[in-house]
Amino acid sequence: MMAMATLQTRLSEDLKAQADALFKDMGLTTTDAVRMFLTQCINQGGLPFQPRGKRPNSETLNALNEKNGTSYKSVEELSELWK
């Protein structure tokens, strides 16, 4: 039998409760899910998904789309937008 190790992590009670409920609905414990995650990290040589930041809100997306394709002649000209 292989030796076992303990992994501890700190997270909010709310996050733990949500994760516990999600995994329970899938027929898993949180320990099972963490073990599966770590196994996939090892098998794939990295994270088993592409990390992404938060999606910009609609106001930010609209502002980016409005300026999409706009070019500036200098850094100073671009800097004027931020004043």
PDB file of N, CA, C and O in Angstrom, chain B, residues numbered from 101:
ATOM      1  N   MET B 101       0.846  -1.183   0.000  1.00  0.00           N
ATOM      2  CA  MET B 101       0.000   0.000   0.000  1.00  0.00           C
ATOM      3  C   MET B 101       0.888   1.241   0.000  1.00  0.00           C
ATOM      4  O   MET B 101       1.876   1.309   0.732  1.00  0.00           O
ATOM      5  N   MET B 102       0.525   2.228  -0.831  1.00  0.00           N
ATOM      6  CA  MET B 102       1.349   3.427  -0.907  1.00  0.00           C
ATOM      7  C   MET B 102       1.117   4.339   0.293  1.00  0.00           C
ATOM      8  O   MET B 102       0.033   4.358   0.876  1.00  0.00           O
ATOM      9  N   ALA B 103       2.152   5.091   0.650  1.00  0.00           N
ATOM     10  CA  ALA B 103       2.048   6.050   1.751  1.00  0.00           C
ATOM     11  C   ALA B 103       1.126   7.186   1.323  1.00  0.00           C
ATOM     12  O   ALA B 103       1.124   7.585   0.158  1.00  0.00           O
ATOM     13  N   MET B 104       0.354   7.699   2.253  1.00  0.00           N
ATOM     14  CA  MET B 104      -0.590   8.778   1.969  1.00  0.00           C
ATOM     15  C   MET B 104      -0.081  10.072   2.594  1.00  0.00           C
ATOM     16  O   MET B 104       0.613  10.054   3.611  1.00  0.00           O
ATOM     17  N   ALA B 105      -0.432  11.187   1.976  1.00  0.00           N
ATOM     18  CA  ALA B 105      -0.076  12.511   2.486  1.00  0.00           C
ATOM     19  C   ALA B 105      -1.355  13.321   2.640  1.00  0.00           C
ATOM     20  O   ALA B 105      -2.375  13.014   2.025  1.00  0.00           O
ATOM     21  N   THR B 106      -1.289  14.346   3.460  1.00  0.00           N
ATOM     22  CA  THR B 106      -2.429  15.229   3.681  1.00  0.00           C
ATOM     23  C   THR B 106      -2.167  16.561   3.003  1.00  0.00           C
ATOM     24  O   THR B 106      -1.063  17.101   3.077  1.00  0.00           O
ATOM     25  N   LEU B 107      -3.186  17.084   2.345  1.00  0.00           N
ATOM     26  CA  LEU B 107      -3.120  18.393   1.699  1.00  0.00           C
ATOM     27  C   LEU B 107      -4.148  19.291   2.378  1.00  0.00           C
ATOM     28  O   LEU B 107      -5.325  18.939   2.456  1.00  0.00           O
ATOM     29  N   GLN B 108      -3.708  20.450   2.869  1.00  0.00           N
ATOM     30  CA  GLN B 108      -4.623  21.399   3.494  1.00  0.00           C
ATOM     31  C   GLN B 108      -4.588  22.696   2.708  1.00  0.00           C
ATOM     32  O   GLN B 108      -3.542  23.102   2.202  1.00  0.00           O
ATOM     33  N   THR B 109      -5.737  23.340   2.610  1.00  0.00           N
ATOM     34  CA  THR B 109      -5.807  24.637   1.937  1.00  0.00           C
ATOM     35  C   THR B 109      -6.809  25.520   2.663  1.00  0.00           C
ATOM     36  O   THR B 109      -7.750  25.030   3.289  1.00  0.00           O
ATOM     37  N   ARG B 110      -6.597  26.819   2.572  1.00  0.00           N
ATOM     38  CA  ARG B 110      -7.521  27.771   3.196  1.00  0.00           C
ATOM     39  C   ARG B 110      -8.385  28.390   2.106  1.00  0.00           C
ATOM     40  O   ARG B 110      -7.881  28.837   1.076  1.00  0.00           O
ATOM     41  N   LEU B 111      -9.686  28.410   2.346  1.00  0.00           N
ATOM     42  CA  LEU B 111     -10.619  29.037   1.418  1.00  0.00           C
ATOM     43  C   LEU B 111     -11.850  29.457   2.191  1.00  0.00           C
ATOM     44  O   LEU B 111     -12.052  29.041   3.332  1.00  0.00           O
ATOM     45  N   SER B 112     -12.662  30.271   1.574  1.00  0.00           N
ATOM     46  CA  SER B 112     -13.838  30.774   2.284  1.00  0.00           C
ATOM     47  C   SER B 112     -14.830  29.636   2.532  1.00  0.00           C
ATOM     48  O   SER B 112     -14.886  28.665   1.778  1.00  0.00           O
ATOM     49  N   GLU B 113     -15.600  29.777   3.594  1.00  0.00           N
ATOM     50  CA  GLU B 113     -16.618  28.775   3.910  1.00  0.00           C
ATOM     51  C   GLU B 113     -17.625  28.663   2.776  1.00  0.00           C
ATOM     52  O   GLU B 113     -18.101  27.573   2.458  1.00  0.00           O
ATOM     53  N   ASP B 114     -17.949  29.810   2.165  1.00  0.00           N
ATOM     54  CA  ASP B 114     -18.920  29.827   1.077  1.00  0.00           C
ATOM     55  C   ASP B 114     -18.409  29.037  -0.131  1.00  0.00           C
ATOM     56  O   ASP B 114     -19.149  28.246  -0.716  1.00  0.00           O
ATOM     57  N   LEU B 115     -17.147  29.250  -0.499  1.00  0.00           N
ATOM     58  CA  LEU B 115     -16.570  28.519  -1.629  1.00  0.00           C
ATOM     59  C   LEU B 115     -16.569  27.019  -1.347  1.00  0.00           C
ATOM     60  O   LEU B 115     -16.908  26.220  -2.219  1.00  0.00           O
ATOM     61  N   LYS B 116     -16.188  26.640  -0.129  1.00  0.00           N
ATOM     62  CA  LYS B 116     -16.165  25.219   0.233  1.00  0.00           C
ATOM     63  C   LYS B 116     -17.563  24.622   0.169  1.00  0.00           C
ATOM     64  O   LYS B 116     -17.746  23.525  -0.359  1.00  0.00           O
ATOM     65  N   ALA B 117     -18.549  25.334   0.700  1.00  0.00           N
ATOM     66  CA  ALA B 117     -19.922  24.824   0.693  1.00  0.00           C
ATOM     67  C   ALA B 117     -20.435  24.652  -0.735  1.00  0.00           C
ATOM     68  O   ALA B 117     -21.079  23.651  -1.049  1.00  0.00           O
ATOM     69  N   GLN B 118     -20.151  25.625  -1.598  1.00  0.00           N
ATOM     70  CA  GLN B 118     -20.586  25.527  -2.995  1.00  0.00           C
ATOM     71  C   GLN B 118     -19.907  24.353  -3.702  1.00  0.00           C
ATOM     72  O   GLN B 118     -20.550  23.605  -4.439  1.00  0.00           O
ATOM     73  N   ALA B 119     -18.609  24.202  -3.471  1.00  0.00           N
ATOM     74  CA  ALA B 119     -17.866  23.103  -4.094  1.00  0.00           C
ATOM     75  C   ALA B 119     -18.362  21.756  -3.571  1.00  0.00           C
ATOM     76  O   ALA B 119     -18.566  20.824  -4.349  1.00  0.00           O
ATOM     77  N   ASP B 120     -18.557  21.652  -2.257  1.00  0.00           N
ATOM     78  CA  ASP B 120     -19.058  20.402  -1.672  1.00  0.00           C
ATOM     79  C   ASP B 120     -20.394  20.013  -2.305  1.00  0.00           C
ATOM     80  O   ASP B 120     -20.603  18.853  -2.660  1.00  0.00           O
ATOM     81  N   ALA B 121     -21.299  20.989  -2.444  1.00  0.00           N
ATOM     82  CA  ALA B 121     -22.622  20.713  -3.018  1.00  0.00           C
ATOM     83  C   ALA B 121     -22.513  20.297  -4.488  1.00  0.00           C
ATOM     84  O   ALA B 121     -23.181  19.361  -4.927  1.00  0.00           O
ATOM     85  N   LEU B 122     -21.676  20.994  -5.230  1.00  0.00           N
ATOM     86  CA  LEU B 122     -21.480  20.672  -6.647  1.00  0.00           C
ATOM     87  C   LEU B 122     -20.966  19.248  -6.812  1.00  0.00           C
ATOM     88  O   LEU B 122     -21.511  18.468  -7.593  1.00  0.00           O
ATOM     89  N   PHE B 123     -19.911  18.914  -6.070  1.00  0.00           N
ATOM     90  CA  PHE B 123     -19.316  17.587  -6.197  1.00  0.00           C
ATOM     91  C   PHE B 123     -20.258  16.499  -5.690  1.00  0.00           C
ATOM     92  O   PHE B 123     -20.293  15.399  -6.241  1.00  0.00           O
ATOM     93  N   LYS B 124     -21.023  16.805  -4.637  1.00  0.00           N
ATOM     94  CA  LYS B 124     -21.993  15.829  -4.125  1.00  0.00           C
ATOM     95  C   LYS B 124     -23.016  15.489  -5.203  1.00  0.00           C
ATOM     96  O   LYS B 124     -23.375  14.325  -5.381  1.00  0.00           O
ATOM     97  N   ASP B 125     -23.485  16.513  -5.926  1.00  0.00           N
ATOM     98  CA  ASP B 125     -24.432  16.287  -7.023  1.00  0.00           C
ATOM     99  C   ASP B 125     -23.831  15.408  -8.120  1.00  0.00           C
ATOM    100  O   ASP B 125     -24.555  14.746  -8.863  1.00  0.00           O
ATOM    101  N   MET B 126     -22.508  15.410  -8.211  1.00  0.00           N
ATOM    102  CA  MET B 126     -21.806  14.605  -9.214  1.00  0.00           C
ATOM    103  C   MET B 126     -21.418  13.233  -8.667  1.00  0.00           C
ATOM    104  O   MET B 126     -20.813  12.426  -9.372  1.00  0.00           O
ATOM    105  N   GLY B 127     -21.773  12.972  -7.398  1.00  0.00           N
ATOM    106  CA  GLY B 127     -21.437  11.696  -6.782  1.00  0.00           C
ATOM    107  C   GLY B 127     -20.003  11.624  -6.288  1.00  0.00           C
ATOM    108  O   GLY B 127     -19.449  10.537  -6.125  1.00  0.00           O
ATOM    109  N   LEU B 128     -19.399  12.792  -6.047  1.00  0.00           N
ATOM    110  CA  LEU B 128     -18.006  12.865  -5.602  1.00  0.00           C
ATOM    111  C   LEU B 128     -17.911  13.586  -4.270  1.00  0.00           C
ATOM    112  O   LEU B 128     -18.806  14.344  -3.894  1.00  0.00           O
ATOM    113  N   THR B 129     -16.827  13.345  -3.567  1.00  0.00           N
ATOM    114  CA  THR B 129     -16.480  14.192  -2.432  1.00  0.00           C
ATOM    115  C   THR B 129     -15.525  15.265  -2.953  1.00  0.00           C
ATOM    116  O   THR B 129     -14.976  15.141  -4.047  1.00  0.00           O
ATOM    117  N   THR B 130     -15.337  16.300  -2.170  1.00  0.00           N
ATOM    118  CA  THR B 130     -14.368  17.323  -2.560  1.00  0.00           C
ATOM    119  C   THR B 130     -12.972  16.715  -2.621  1.00  0.00           C
ATOM    120  O   THR B 130     -12.174  17.083  -3.484  1.00  0.00           O
ATOM    121  N   THR B 131     -12.675  15.800  -1.727  1.00  0.00           N
ATOM    122  CA  THR B 131     -11.382  15.107  -1.761  1.00  0.00           C
ATOM    123  C   THR B 131     -11.209  14.348  -3.075  1.00  0.00           C
ATOM    124  O   THR B 131     -10.139  14.391  -3.682  1.00  0.00           O
ATOM    125  N   ASP B 132     -12.273  13.646  -3.519  1.00  0.00           N
ATOM    126  CA  ASP B 132     -12.213  12.943  -4.811  1.00  0.00           C
ATOM    127  C   ASP B 132     -11.906  13.922  -5.944  1.00  0.00           C
ATOM    128  O   ASP B 132     -11.060  13.656  -6.798  1.00  0.00           O
ATOM    129  N   ALA B 133     -12.610  15.063  -5.937  1.00  0.00           N
ATOM    130  CA  ALA B 133     -12.449  16.046  -7.008  1.00  0.00           C
ATOM    131  C   ALA B 133     -11.041  16.639  -7.014  1.00  0.00           C
ATOM    132  O   ALA B 133     -10.452  16.828  -8.079  1.00  0.00           O
ATOM    133  N   VAL B 134     -10.503  16.931  -5.836  1.00  0.00           N
ATOM    134  CA  VAL B 134      -9.140  17.474  -5.755  1.00  0.00           C
ATOM    135  C   VAL B 134      -8.140  16.430  -6.240  1.00  0.00           C
ATOM    136  O   VAL B 134      -7.203  16.763  -6.965  1.00  0.00           O
ATOM    137  N   ARG B 135      -8.330  15.183  -5.851  1.00  0.00           N
ATOM    138  CA  ARG B 135      -7.443  14.102  -6.302  1.00  0.00           C
ATOM    139  C   ARG B 135      -7.494  13.978  -7.831  1.00  0.00           C
ATOM    140  O   ARG B 135      -6.458  13.803  -8.474  1.00  0.00           O
ATOM    141  N   MET B 136      -8.695  14.069  -8.412  1.00  0.00           N
ATOM    142  CA  MET B 136      -8.839  14.001  -9.873  1.00  0.00           C
ATOM    143  C   MET B 136      -8.135  15.180 -10.543  1.00  0.00           C
ATOM    144  O   MET B 136      -7.460  15.012 -11.559  1.00  0.00           O
ATOM    145  N   PHE B 137      -8.298  16.369  -9.970  1.00  0.00           N
ATOM    146  CA  PHE B 137      -7.652  17.565 -10.510  1.00  0.00           C
ATOM    147  C   PHE B 137      -6.132  17.408 -10.508  1.00  0.00           C
ATOM    148  O   PHE B 137      -5.481  17.664 -11.520  1.00  0.00           O
ATOM    149  N   LEU B 138      -5.571  16.993  -9.389  1.00  0.00           N
ATOM    150  CA  LEU B 138      -4.115  16.841  -9.291  1.00  0.00           C
ATOM    151  C   LEU B 138      -3.602  15.758 -10.240  1.00  0.00           C
ATOM    152  O   LEU B 138      -2.537  15.907 -10.839  1.00  0.00           O
ATOM    153  N   THR B 139      -4.353  14.680 -10.375  1.00  0.00           N
ATOM    154  CA  THR B 139      -3.967  13.614 -11.303  1.00  0.00           C
ATOM    155  C   THR B 139      -3.936  14.138 -12.735  1.00  0.00           C
ATOM    156  O   THR B 139      -3.010  13.833 -13.487  1.00  0.00           O
ATOM    157  N   GLN B 140      -4.939  14.920 -13.114  1.00  0.00           N
ATOM    158  CA  GLN B 140      -4.971  15.489 -14.468  1.00  0.00           C
ATOM    159  C   GLN B 140      -3.829  16.480 -14.681  1.00  0.00           C
ATOM    160  O   GLN B 140      -3.260  16.536 -15.772  1.00  0.00           O
ATOM    161  N   CYS B 141      -3.487  17.257 -13.663  1.00  0.00           N
ATOM    162  CA  CYS B 141      -2.337  18.172 -13.770  1.00  0.00           C
ATOM    163  C   CYS B 141      -1.067  17.391 -14.087  1.00  0.00           C
ATOM    164  O   CYS B 141      -0.292  17.785 -14.959  1.00  0.00           O
ATOM    165  N   ILE B 142      -0.857  16.299 -13.389  1.00  0.00           N
ATOM    166  CA  ILE B 142       0.331  15.466 -13.618  1.00  0.00           C
ATOM    167  C   ILE B 142       0.278  14.843 -15.007  1.00  0.00           C
ATOM    168  O   ILE B 142       1.267  14.881 -15.739  1.00  0.00           O
ATOM    169  N   ASN B 143      -0.865  14.272 -15.379  1.00  0.00           N
ATOM    170  CA  ASN B 143      -0.999  13.614 -16.684  1.00  0.00           C
ATOM    171  C   ASN B 143      -0.780  14.577 -17.848  1.00  0.00           C
ATOM    172  O   ASN B 143      -0.215  14.195 -18.872  1.00  0.00           O
ATOM    173  N   GLN B 144      -1.227  15.827 -17.693  1.00  0.00           N
ATOM    174  CA  GLN B 144      -1.128  16.794 -18.784  1.00  0.00           C
ATOM    175  C   GLN B 144       0.107  17.685 -18.679  1.00  0.00           C
ATOM    176  O   GLN B 144       0.381  18.473 -19.583  1.00  0.00           O
ATOM    177  N   GLY B 145       0.839  17.565 -17.599  1.00  0.00           N
ATOM    178  CA  GLY B 145       2.036  18.385 -17.431  1.00  0.00           C
ATOM    179  C   GLY B 145       1.725  19.851 -17.188  1.00  0.00           C
ATOM    180  O   GLY B 145       2.520  20.721 -17.542  1.00  0.00           O
ATOM    181  N   GLY B 146       0.592  20.127 -16.597  1.00  0.00           N
ATOM    182  CA  GLY B 146       0.173  21.502 -16.310  1.00  0.00           C
ATOM    183  C   GLY B 146      -1.295  21.506 -15.931  1.00  0.00           C
ATOM    184  O   GLY B 146      -1.887  20.457 -15.674  1.00  0.00           O
ATOM    185  N   LEU B 147      -1.873  22.689 -15.898  1.00  0.00           N
ATOM    186  CA  LEU B 147      -3.290  22.784 -15.566  1.00  0.00           C
ATOM    187  C   LEU B 147      -4.124  22.133 -16.669  1.00  0.00           C
ATOM    188  O   LEU B 147      -3.798  22.266 -17.849  1.00  0.00           O
ATOM    189  N   PRO B 148      -5.196  21.434 -16.299  1.00  0.00           N
ATOM    190  CA  PRO B 148      -6.027  20.773 -17.301  1.00  0.00           C
ATOM    191  C   PRO B 148      -7.052  21.713 -17.944  1.00  0.00           C
ATOM    192  O   PRO B 148      -8.039  21.260 -18.523  1.00  0.00           O
ATOM    193  N   PHE B 149      -6.815  22.998 -17.841  1.00  0.00           N
ATOM    194  CA  PHE B 149      -7.680  24.006 -18.453  1.00  0.00           C
ATOM    195  C   PHE B 149      -6.860  25.262 -18.669  1.00  0.00           C
ATOM    196  O   PHE B 149      -5.782  25.411 -18.094  1.00  0.00           O
ATOM    197  N   GLN B 150      -7.361  26.160 -19.490  1.00  0.00           N
ATOM    198  CA  GLN B 150      -6.682  27.421 -19.769  1.00  0.00           C
ATOM    199  C   GLN B 150      -7.176  28.475 -18.776  1.00  0.00           C
ATOM    200  O   GLN B 150      -8.346  28.855 -18.831  1.00  0.00           O
ATOM    201  N   PRO B 151      -6.316  28.960 -17.867  1.00  0.00           N
ATOM    202  CA  PRO B 151      -6.758  29.998 -16.928  1.00  0.00           C
ATOM    203  C   PRO B 151      -7.136  31.275 -17.681  1.00  0.00           C
ATOM    204  O   PRO B 151      -6.468  31.666 -18.638  1.00  0.00           O
ATOM    205  N   ARG B 152      -8.193  31.901 -17.242  1.00  0.00           N
ATOM    206  CA  ARG B 152      -8.650  33.143 -17.868  1.00  0.00           C
ATOM    207  C   ARG B 152      -9.009  34.130 -16.770  1.00  0.00           C
ATOM    208  O   ARG B 152      -9.425  33.752 -15.675  1.00  0.00           O
ATOM    209  N   GLY B 153      -8.837  35.398 -17.092  1.00  0.00           N
ATOM    210  CA  GLY B 153      -9.252  36.437 -16.166  1.00  0.00           C
ATOM    211  C   GLY B 153     -10.754  36.625 -16.242  1.00  0.00           C
ATOM    212  O   GLY B 153     -11.436  35.975 -17.035  1.00  0.00           O
ATOM    213  N   LYS B 154     -11.253  37.502 -15.425  1.00  0.00           N
ATOM    214  CA  LYS B 154     -12.677  37.791 -15.468  1.00  0.00           C
ATOM    215  C   LYS B 154     -13.030  38.427 -16.802  1.00  0.00           C
ATOM    216  O   LYS B 154     -12.256  39.201 -17.364  1.00  0.00           O
ATOM    217  N   ARG B 155     -14.189  38.093 -17.286  1.00  0.00           N
ATOM    218  CA  ARG B 155     -14.671  38.654 -18.546  1.00  0.00           C
ATOM    219  C   ARG B 155     -15.011  40.125 -18.313  1.00  0.00           C
ATOM    220  O   ARG B 155     -15.663  40.461 -17.324  1.00  0.00           O
ATOM    221  N   PRO B 156     -14.572  41.007 -19.222  1.00  0.00           N
ATOM    222  CA  PRO B 156     -14.897  42.427 -19.063  1.00  0.00           C
ATOM    223  C   PRO B 156     -16.410  42.644 -19.116  1.00  0.00           C
ATOM    224  O   PRO B 156     -17.130  41.915 -19.799  1.00  0.00           O
ATOM    225  N   ASN B 157     -16.880  43.655 -18.386  1.00  0.00           N
ATOM    226  CA  ASN B 157     -18.310  43.945 -18.424  1.00  0.00           C
ATOM    227  C   ASN B 157     -18.669  44.618 -19.750  1.00  0.00           C
ATOM    228  O   ASN B 157     -17.786  44.971 -20.531  1.00  0.00           O
ATOM    229  N   SER B 158     -19.957  44.789 -19.997  1.00  0.00           N
ATOM    230  CA  SER B 158     -20.414  45.315 -21.289  1.00  0.00           C
ATOM    231  C   SER B 158     -19.908  46.734 -21.538  1.00  0.00           C
ATOM    232  O   SER B 158     -19.630  47.092 -22.683  1.00  0.00           O
ATOM    233  N   GLU B 159     -19.785  47.538 -20.502  1.00  0.00           N
ATOM    234  CA  GLU B 159     -19.282  48.908 -20.670  1.00  0.00           C
ATOM    235  C   GLU B 159     -17.837  48.893 -21.180  1.00  0.00           C
ATOM    236  O   GLU B 159     -17.484  49.655 -22.081  1.00  0.00           O
ATOM    237  N   THR B 160     -17.015  48.030 -20.604  1.00  0.00           N
ATOM    238  CA  THR B 160     -15.621  47.916 -21.040  1.00  0.00           C
ATOM    239  C   THR B 160     -15.542  47.379 -22.461  1.00  0.00           C
ATOM    240  O   THR B 160     -14.767  47.884 -23.273  1.00  0.00           O
ATOM    241  N   LEU B 161     -16.342  46.352 -22.769  1.00  0.00           N
ATOM    242  CA  LEU B 161     -16.344  45.794 -24.123  1.00  0.00           C
ATOM    243  C   LEU B 161     -16.771  46.832 -25.151  1.00  0.00           C
ATOM    244  O   LEU B 161     -16.185  46.915 -26.230  1.00  0.00           O
ATOM    245  N   ASN B 162     -17.788  47.624 -24.825  1.00  0.00           N
ATOM    246  CA  ASN B 162     -18.243  48.673 -25.743  1.00  0.00           C
ATOM    247  C   ASN B 162     -17.153  49.707 -25.973  1.00  0.00           C
ATOM    248  O   ASN B 162     -16.947  50.150 -27.103  1.00  0.00           O
ATOM    249  N   ALA B 163     -16.456  50.094 -24.917  1.00  0.00           N
ATOM    250  CA  ALA B 163     -15.379  51.075 -25.048  1.00  0.00           C
ATOM    251  C   ALA B 163     -14.251  50.519 -25.909  1.00  0.00           C
ATOM    252  O   ALA B 163     -13.697  51.237 -26.741  1.00  0.00           O
ATOM    253  N   LEU B 164     -13.909  49.254 -25.718  1.00  0.00           N
ATOM    254  CA  LEU B 164     -12.860  48.636 -26.530  1.00  0.00           C
ATOM    255  C   LEU B 164     -13.277  48.547 -27.990  1.00  0.00           C
ATOM    256  O   LEU B 164     -12.479  48.833 -28.882  1.00  0.00           O
ATOM    257  N   ASN B 165     -14.519  48.155 -28.238  1.00  0.00           N
ATOM    258  CA  ASN B 165     -15.007  48.039 -29.611  1.00  0.00           C
ATOM    259  C   ASN B 165     -15.078  49.392 -30.300  1.00  0.00           C
ATOM    260  O   ASN B 165     -14.836  49.496 -31.502  1.00  0.00           O
ATOM    261  N   GLU B 166     -15.407  50.422 -29.540  1.00  0.00           N
ATOM    262  CA  GLU B 166     -15.502  51.772 -30.099  1.00  0.00           C
ATOM    263  C   GLU B 166     -14.151  52.239 -30.625  1.00  0.00           C
ATOM    264  O   GLU B 166     -14.082  52.911 -31.654  1.00  0.00           O
ATOM    265  N   LYS B 167     -13.084  51.889 -29.929  1.00  0.00           N
ATOM    266  CA  LYS B 167     -11.741  52.324 -30.314  1.00  0.00           C
ATOM    267  C   LYS B 167     -11.009  51.282 -31.156  1.00  0.00           C
ATOM    268  O   LYS B 167      -9.871  51.509 -31.567  1.00  0.00           O
ATOM    269  N   ASN B 168     -11.648  50.146 -31.415  1.00  0.00           N
ATOM    270  CA  ASN B 168     -11.019  49.080 -32.193  1.00  0.00           C
ATOM    271  C   ASN B 168     -10.659  49.596 -33.584  1.00  0.00           C
ATOM    272  O   ASN B 168     -11.507  50.148 -34.286  1.00  0.00           O
ATOM    273  N   GLY B 169      -9.423  49.416 -33.972  1.00  0.00           N
ATOM    274  CA  GLY B 169      -8.971  49.859 -35.289  1.00  0.00           C
ATOM    275  C   GLY B 169      -8.474  51.290 -35.312  1.00  0.00           C
ATOM    276  O   GLY B 169      -7.973  51.753 -36.337  1.00  0.00           O
ATOM    277  N   THR B 170      -8.604  52.000 -34.197  1.00  0.00           N
ATOM    278  CA  THR B 170      -8.111  53.371 -34.129  1.00  0.00           C
ATOM    279  C   THR B 170      -6.602  53.345 -33.973  1.00  0.00           C
ATOM    280  O   THR B 170      -6.068  52.579 -33.170  1.00  0.00           O
ATOM    281  N   SER B 171      -5.921  54.175 -34.734  1.00  0.00           N
ATOM    282  CA  SER B 171      -4.467  54.250 -34.592  1.00  0.00           C
ATOM    283  C   SER B 171      -4.074  55.650 -34.134  1.00  0.00           C
ATOM    284  O   SER B 171      -4.809  56.616 -34.337  1.00  0.00           O
ATOM    285  N   TYR B 172      -2.932  55.736 -33.529  1.00  0.00           N
ATOM    286  CA  TYR B 172      -2.432  56.996 -32.993  1.00  0.00           C
ATOM    287  C   TYR B 172      -1.036  57.235 -33.542  1.00  0.00           C
ATOM    288  O   TYR B 172      -0.278  56.295 -33.779  1.00  0.00           O
ATOM    289  N   LYS B 173      -0.708  58.501 -33.739  1.00  0.00           N
ATOM    290  CA  LYS B 173       0.583  58.860 -34.326  1.00  0.00           C
ATOM    291  C   LYS B 173       1.704  58.839 -33.301  1.00  0.00           C
ATOM    292  O   LYS B 173       2.875  58.705 -33.656  1.00  0.00           O
ATOM    293  N   SER B 174       1.347  58.973 -32.027  1.00  0.00           N
ATOM    294  CA  SER B 174       2.377  59.019 -30.993  1.00  0.00           C
ATOM    295  C   SER B 174       1.792  58.560 -29.663  1.00  0.00           C
ATOM    296  O   SER B 174       0.576  58.483 -29.491  1.00  0.00           O
ATOM    297  N   VAL B 175       2.680  58.260 -28.738  1.00  0.00           N
ATOM    298  CA  VAL B 175       2.259  57.895 -27.389  1.00  0.00           C
ATOM    299  C   VAL B 175       1.571  59.082 -26.730  1.00  0.00           C
ATOM    300  O   VAL B 175       0.614  58.916 -25.973  1.00  0.00           O
ATOM    301  N   GLU B 176       2.062  60.269 -27.020  1.00  0.00           N
ATOM    302  CA  GLU B 176       1.468  61.474 -26.441  1.00  0.00           C
ATOM    303  C   GLU B 176       0.008  61.622 -26.873  1.00  0.00           C
ATOM    304  O   GLU B 176      -0.854  61.975 -26.067  1.00  0.00           O
ATOM    305  N   GLU B 177      -0.260  61.350 -28.151  1.00  0.00           N
ATOM    306  CA  GLU B 177      -1.627  61.451 -28.654  1.00  0.00           C
ATOM    307  C   GLU B 177      -2.532  60.445 -27.930  1.00  0.00           C
ATOM    308  O   GLU B 177      -3.658  60.772 -27.553  1.00  0.00           O
ATOM    309  N   LEU B 178      -2.038  59.246 -27.745  1.00  0.00           N
ATOM    310  CA  LEU B 178      -2.785  58.223 -27.024  1.00  0.00           C
ATOM    311  C   LEU B 178      -2.968  58.624 -25.562  1.00  0.00           C
ATOM    312  O   LEU B 178      -4.038  58.417 -24.991  1.00  0.00           O
ATOM    313  N   SER B 179      -1.940  59.190 -24.963  1.00  0.00           N
ATOM    314  CA  SER B 179      -1.993  59.598 -23.556  1.00  0.00           C
ATOM    315  C   SER B 179      -3.047  60.664 -23.312  1.00  0.00           C
ATOM    316  O   SER B 179      -3.583  60.761 -22.208  1.00  0.00           O
ATOM    317  N   GLU B 180      -3.351  61.457 -24.316  1.00  0.00           N
ATOM    318  CA  GLU B 180      -4.363  62.507 -24.173  1.00  0.00           C
ATOM    319  C   GLU B 180      -5.734  61.920 -23.825  1.00  0.00           C
ATOM    320  O   GLU B 180      -6.554  62.584 -23.191  1.00  0.00           O
ATOM    321  N   LEU B 181      -5.977  60.697 -24.235  1.00  0.00           N
ATOM    322  CA  LEU B 181      -7.259  60.055 -23.937  1.00  0.00           C
ATOM    323  C   LEU B 181      -7.463  59.847 -22.443  1.00  0.00           C
ATOM    324  O   LEU B 181      -8.600  59.786 -21.974  1.00  0.00           O
ATOM    325  N   TRP B 182      -6.381  59.737 -21.698  1.00  0.00           N
ATOM    326  CA  TRP B 182      -6.462  59.414 -20.281  1.00  0.00           C
ATOM    327  C   TRP B 182      -6.482  60.645 -19.389  1.00  0.00           C
ATOM    328  O   TRP B 182      -6.524  60.524 -18.165  1.00  0.00           O
ATOM    329  N   LYS B 183      -6.453  61.816 -19.987  1.00  0.00           N
ATOM    330  CA  LYS B 183      -6.459  63.052 -19.181  1.00  0.00           C
ATOM    331  C   LYS B 183      -7.852  63.543 -18.944  1.00  0.00           C
ATOM    332  O   LYS B 183      -8.043  64.567 -18.287  1.00  0.00           O
TER     333      LYS B 183
END
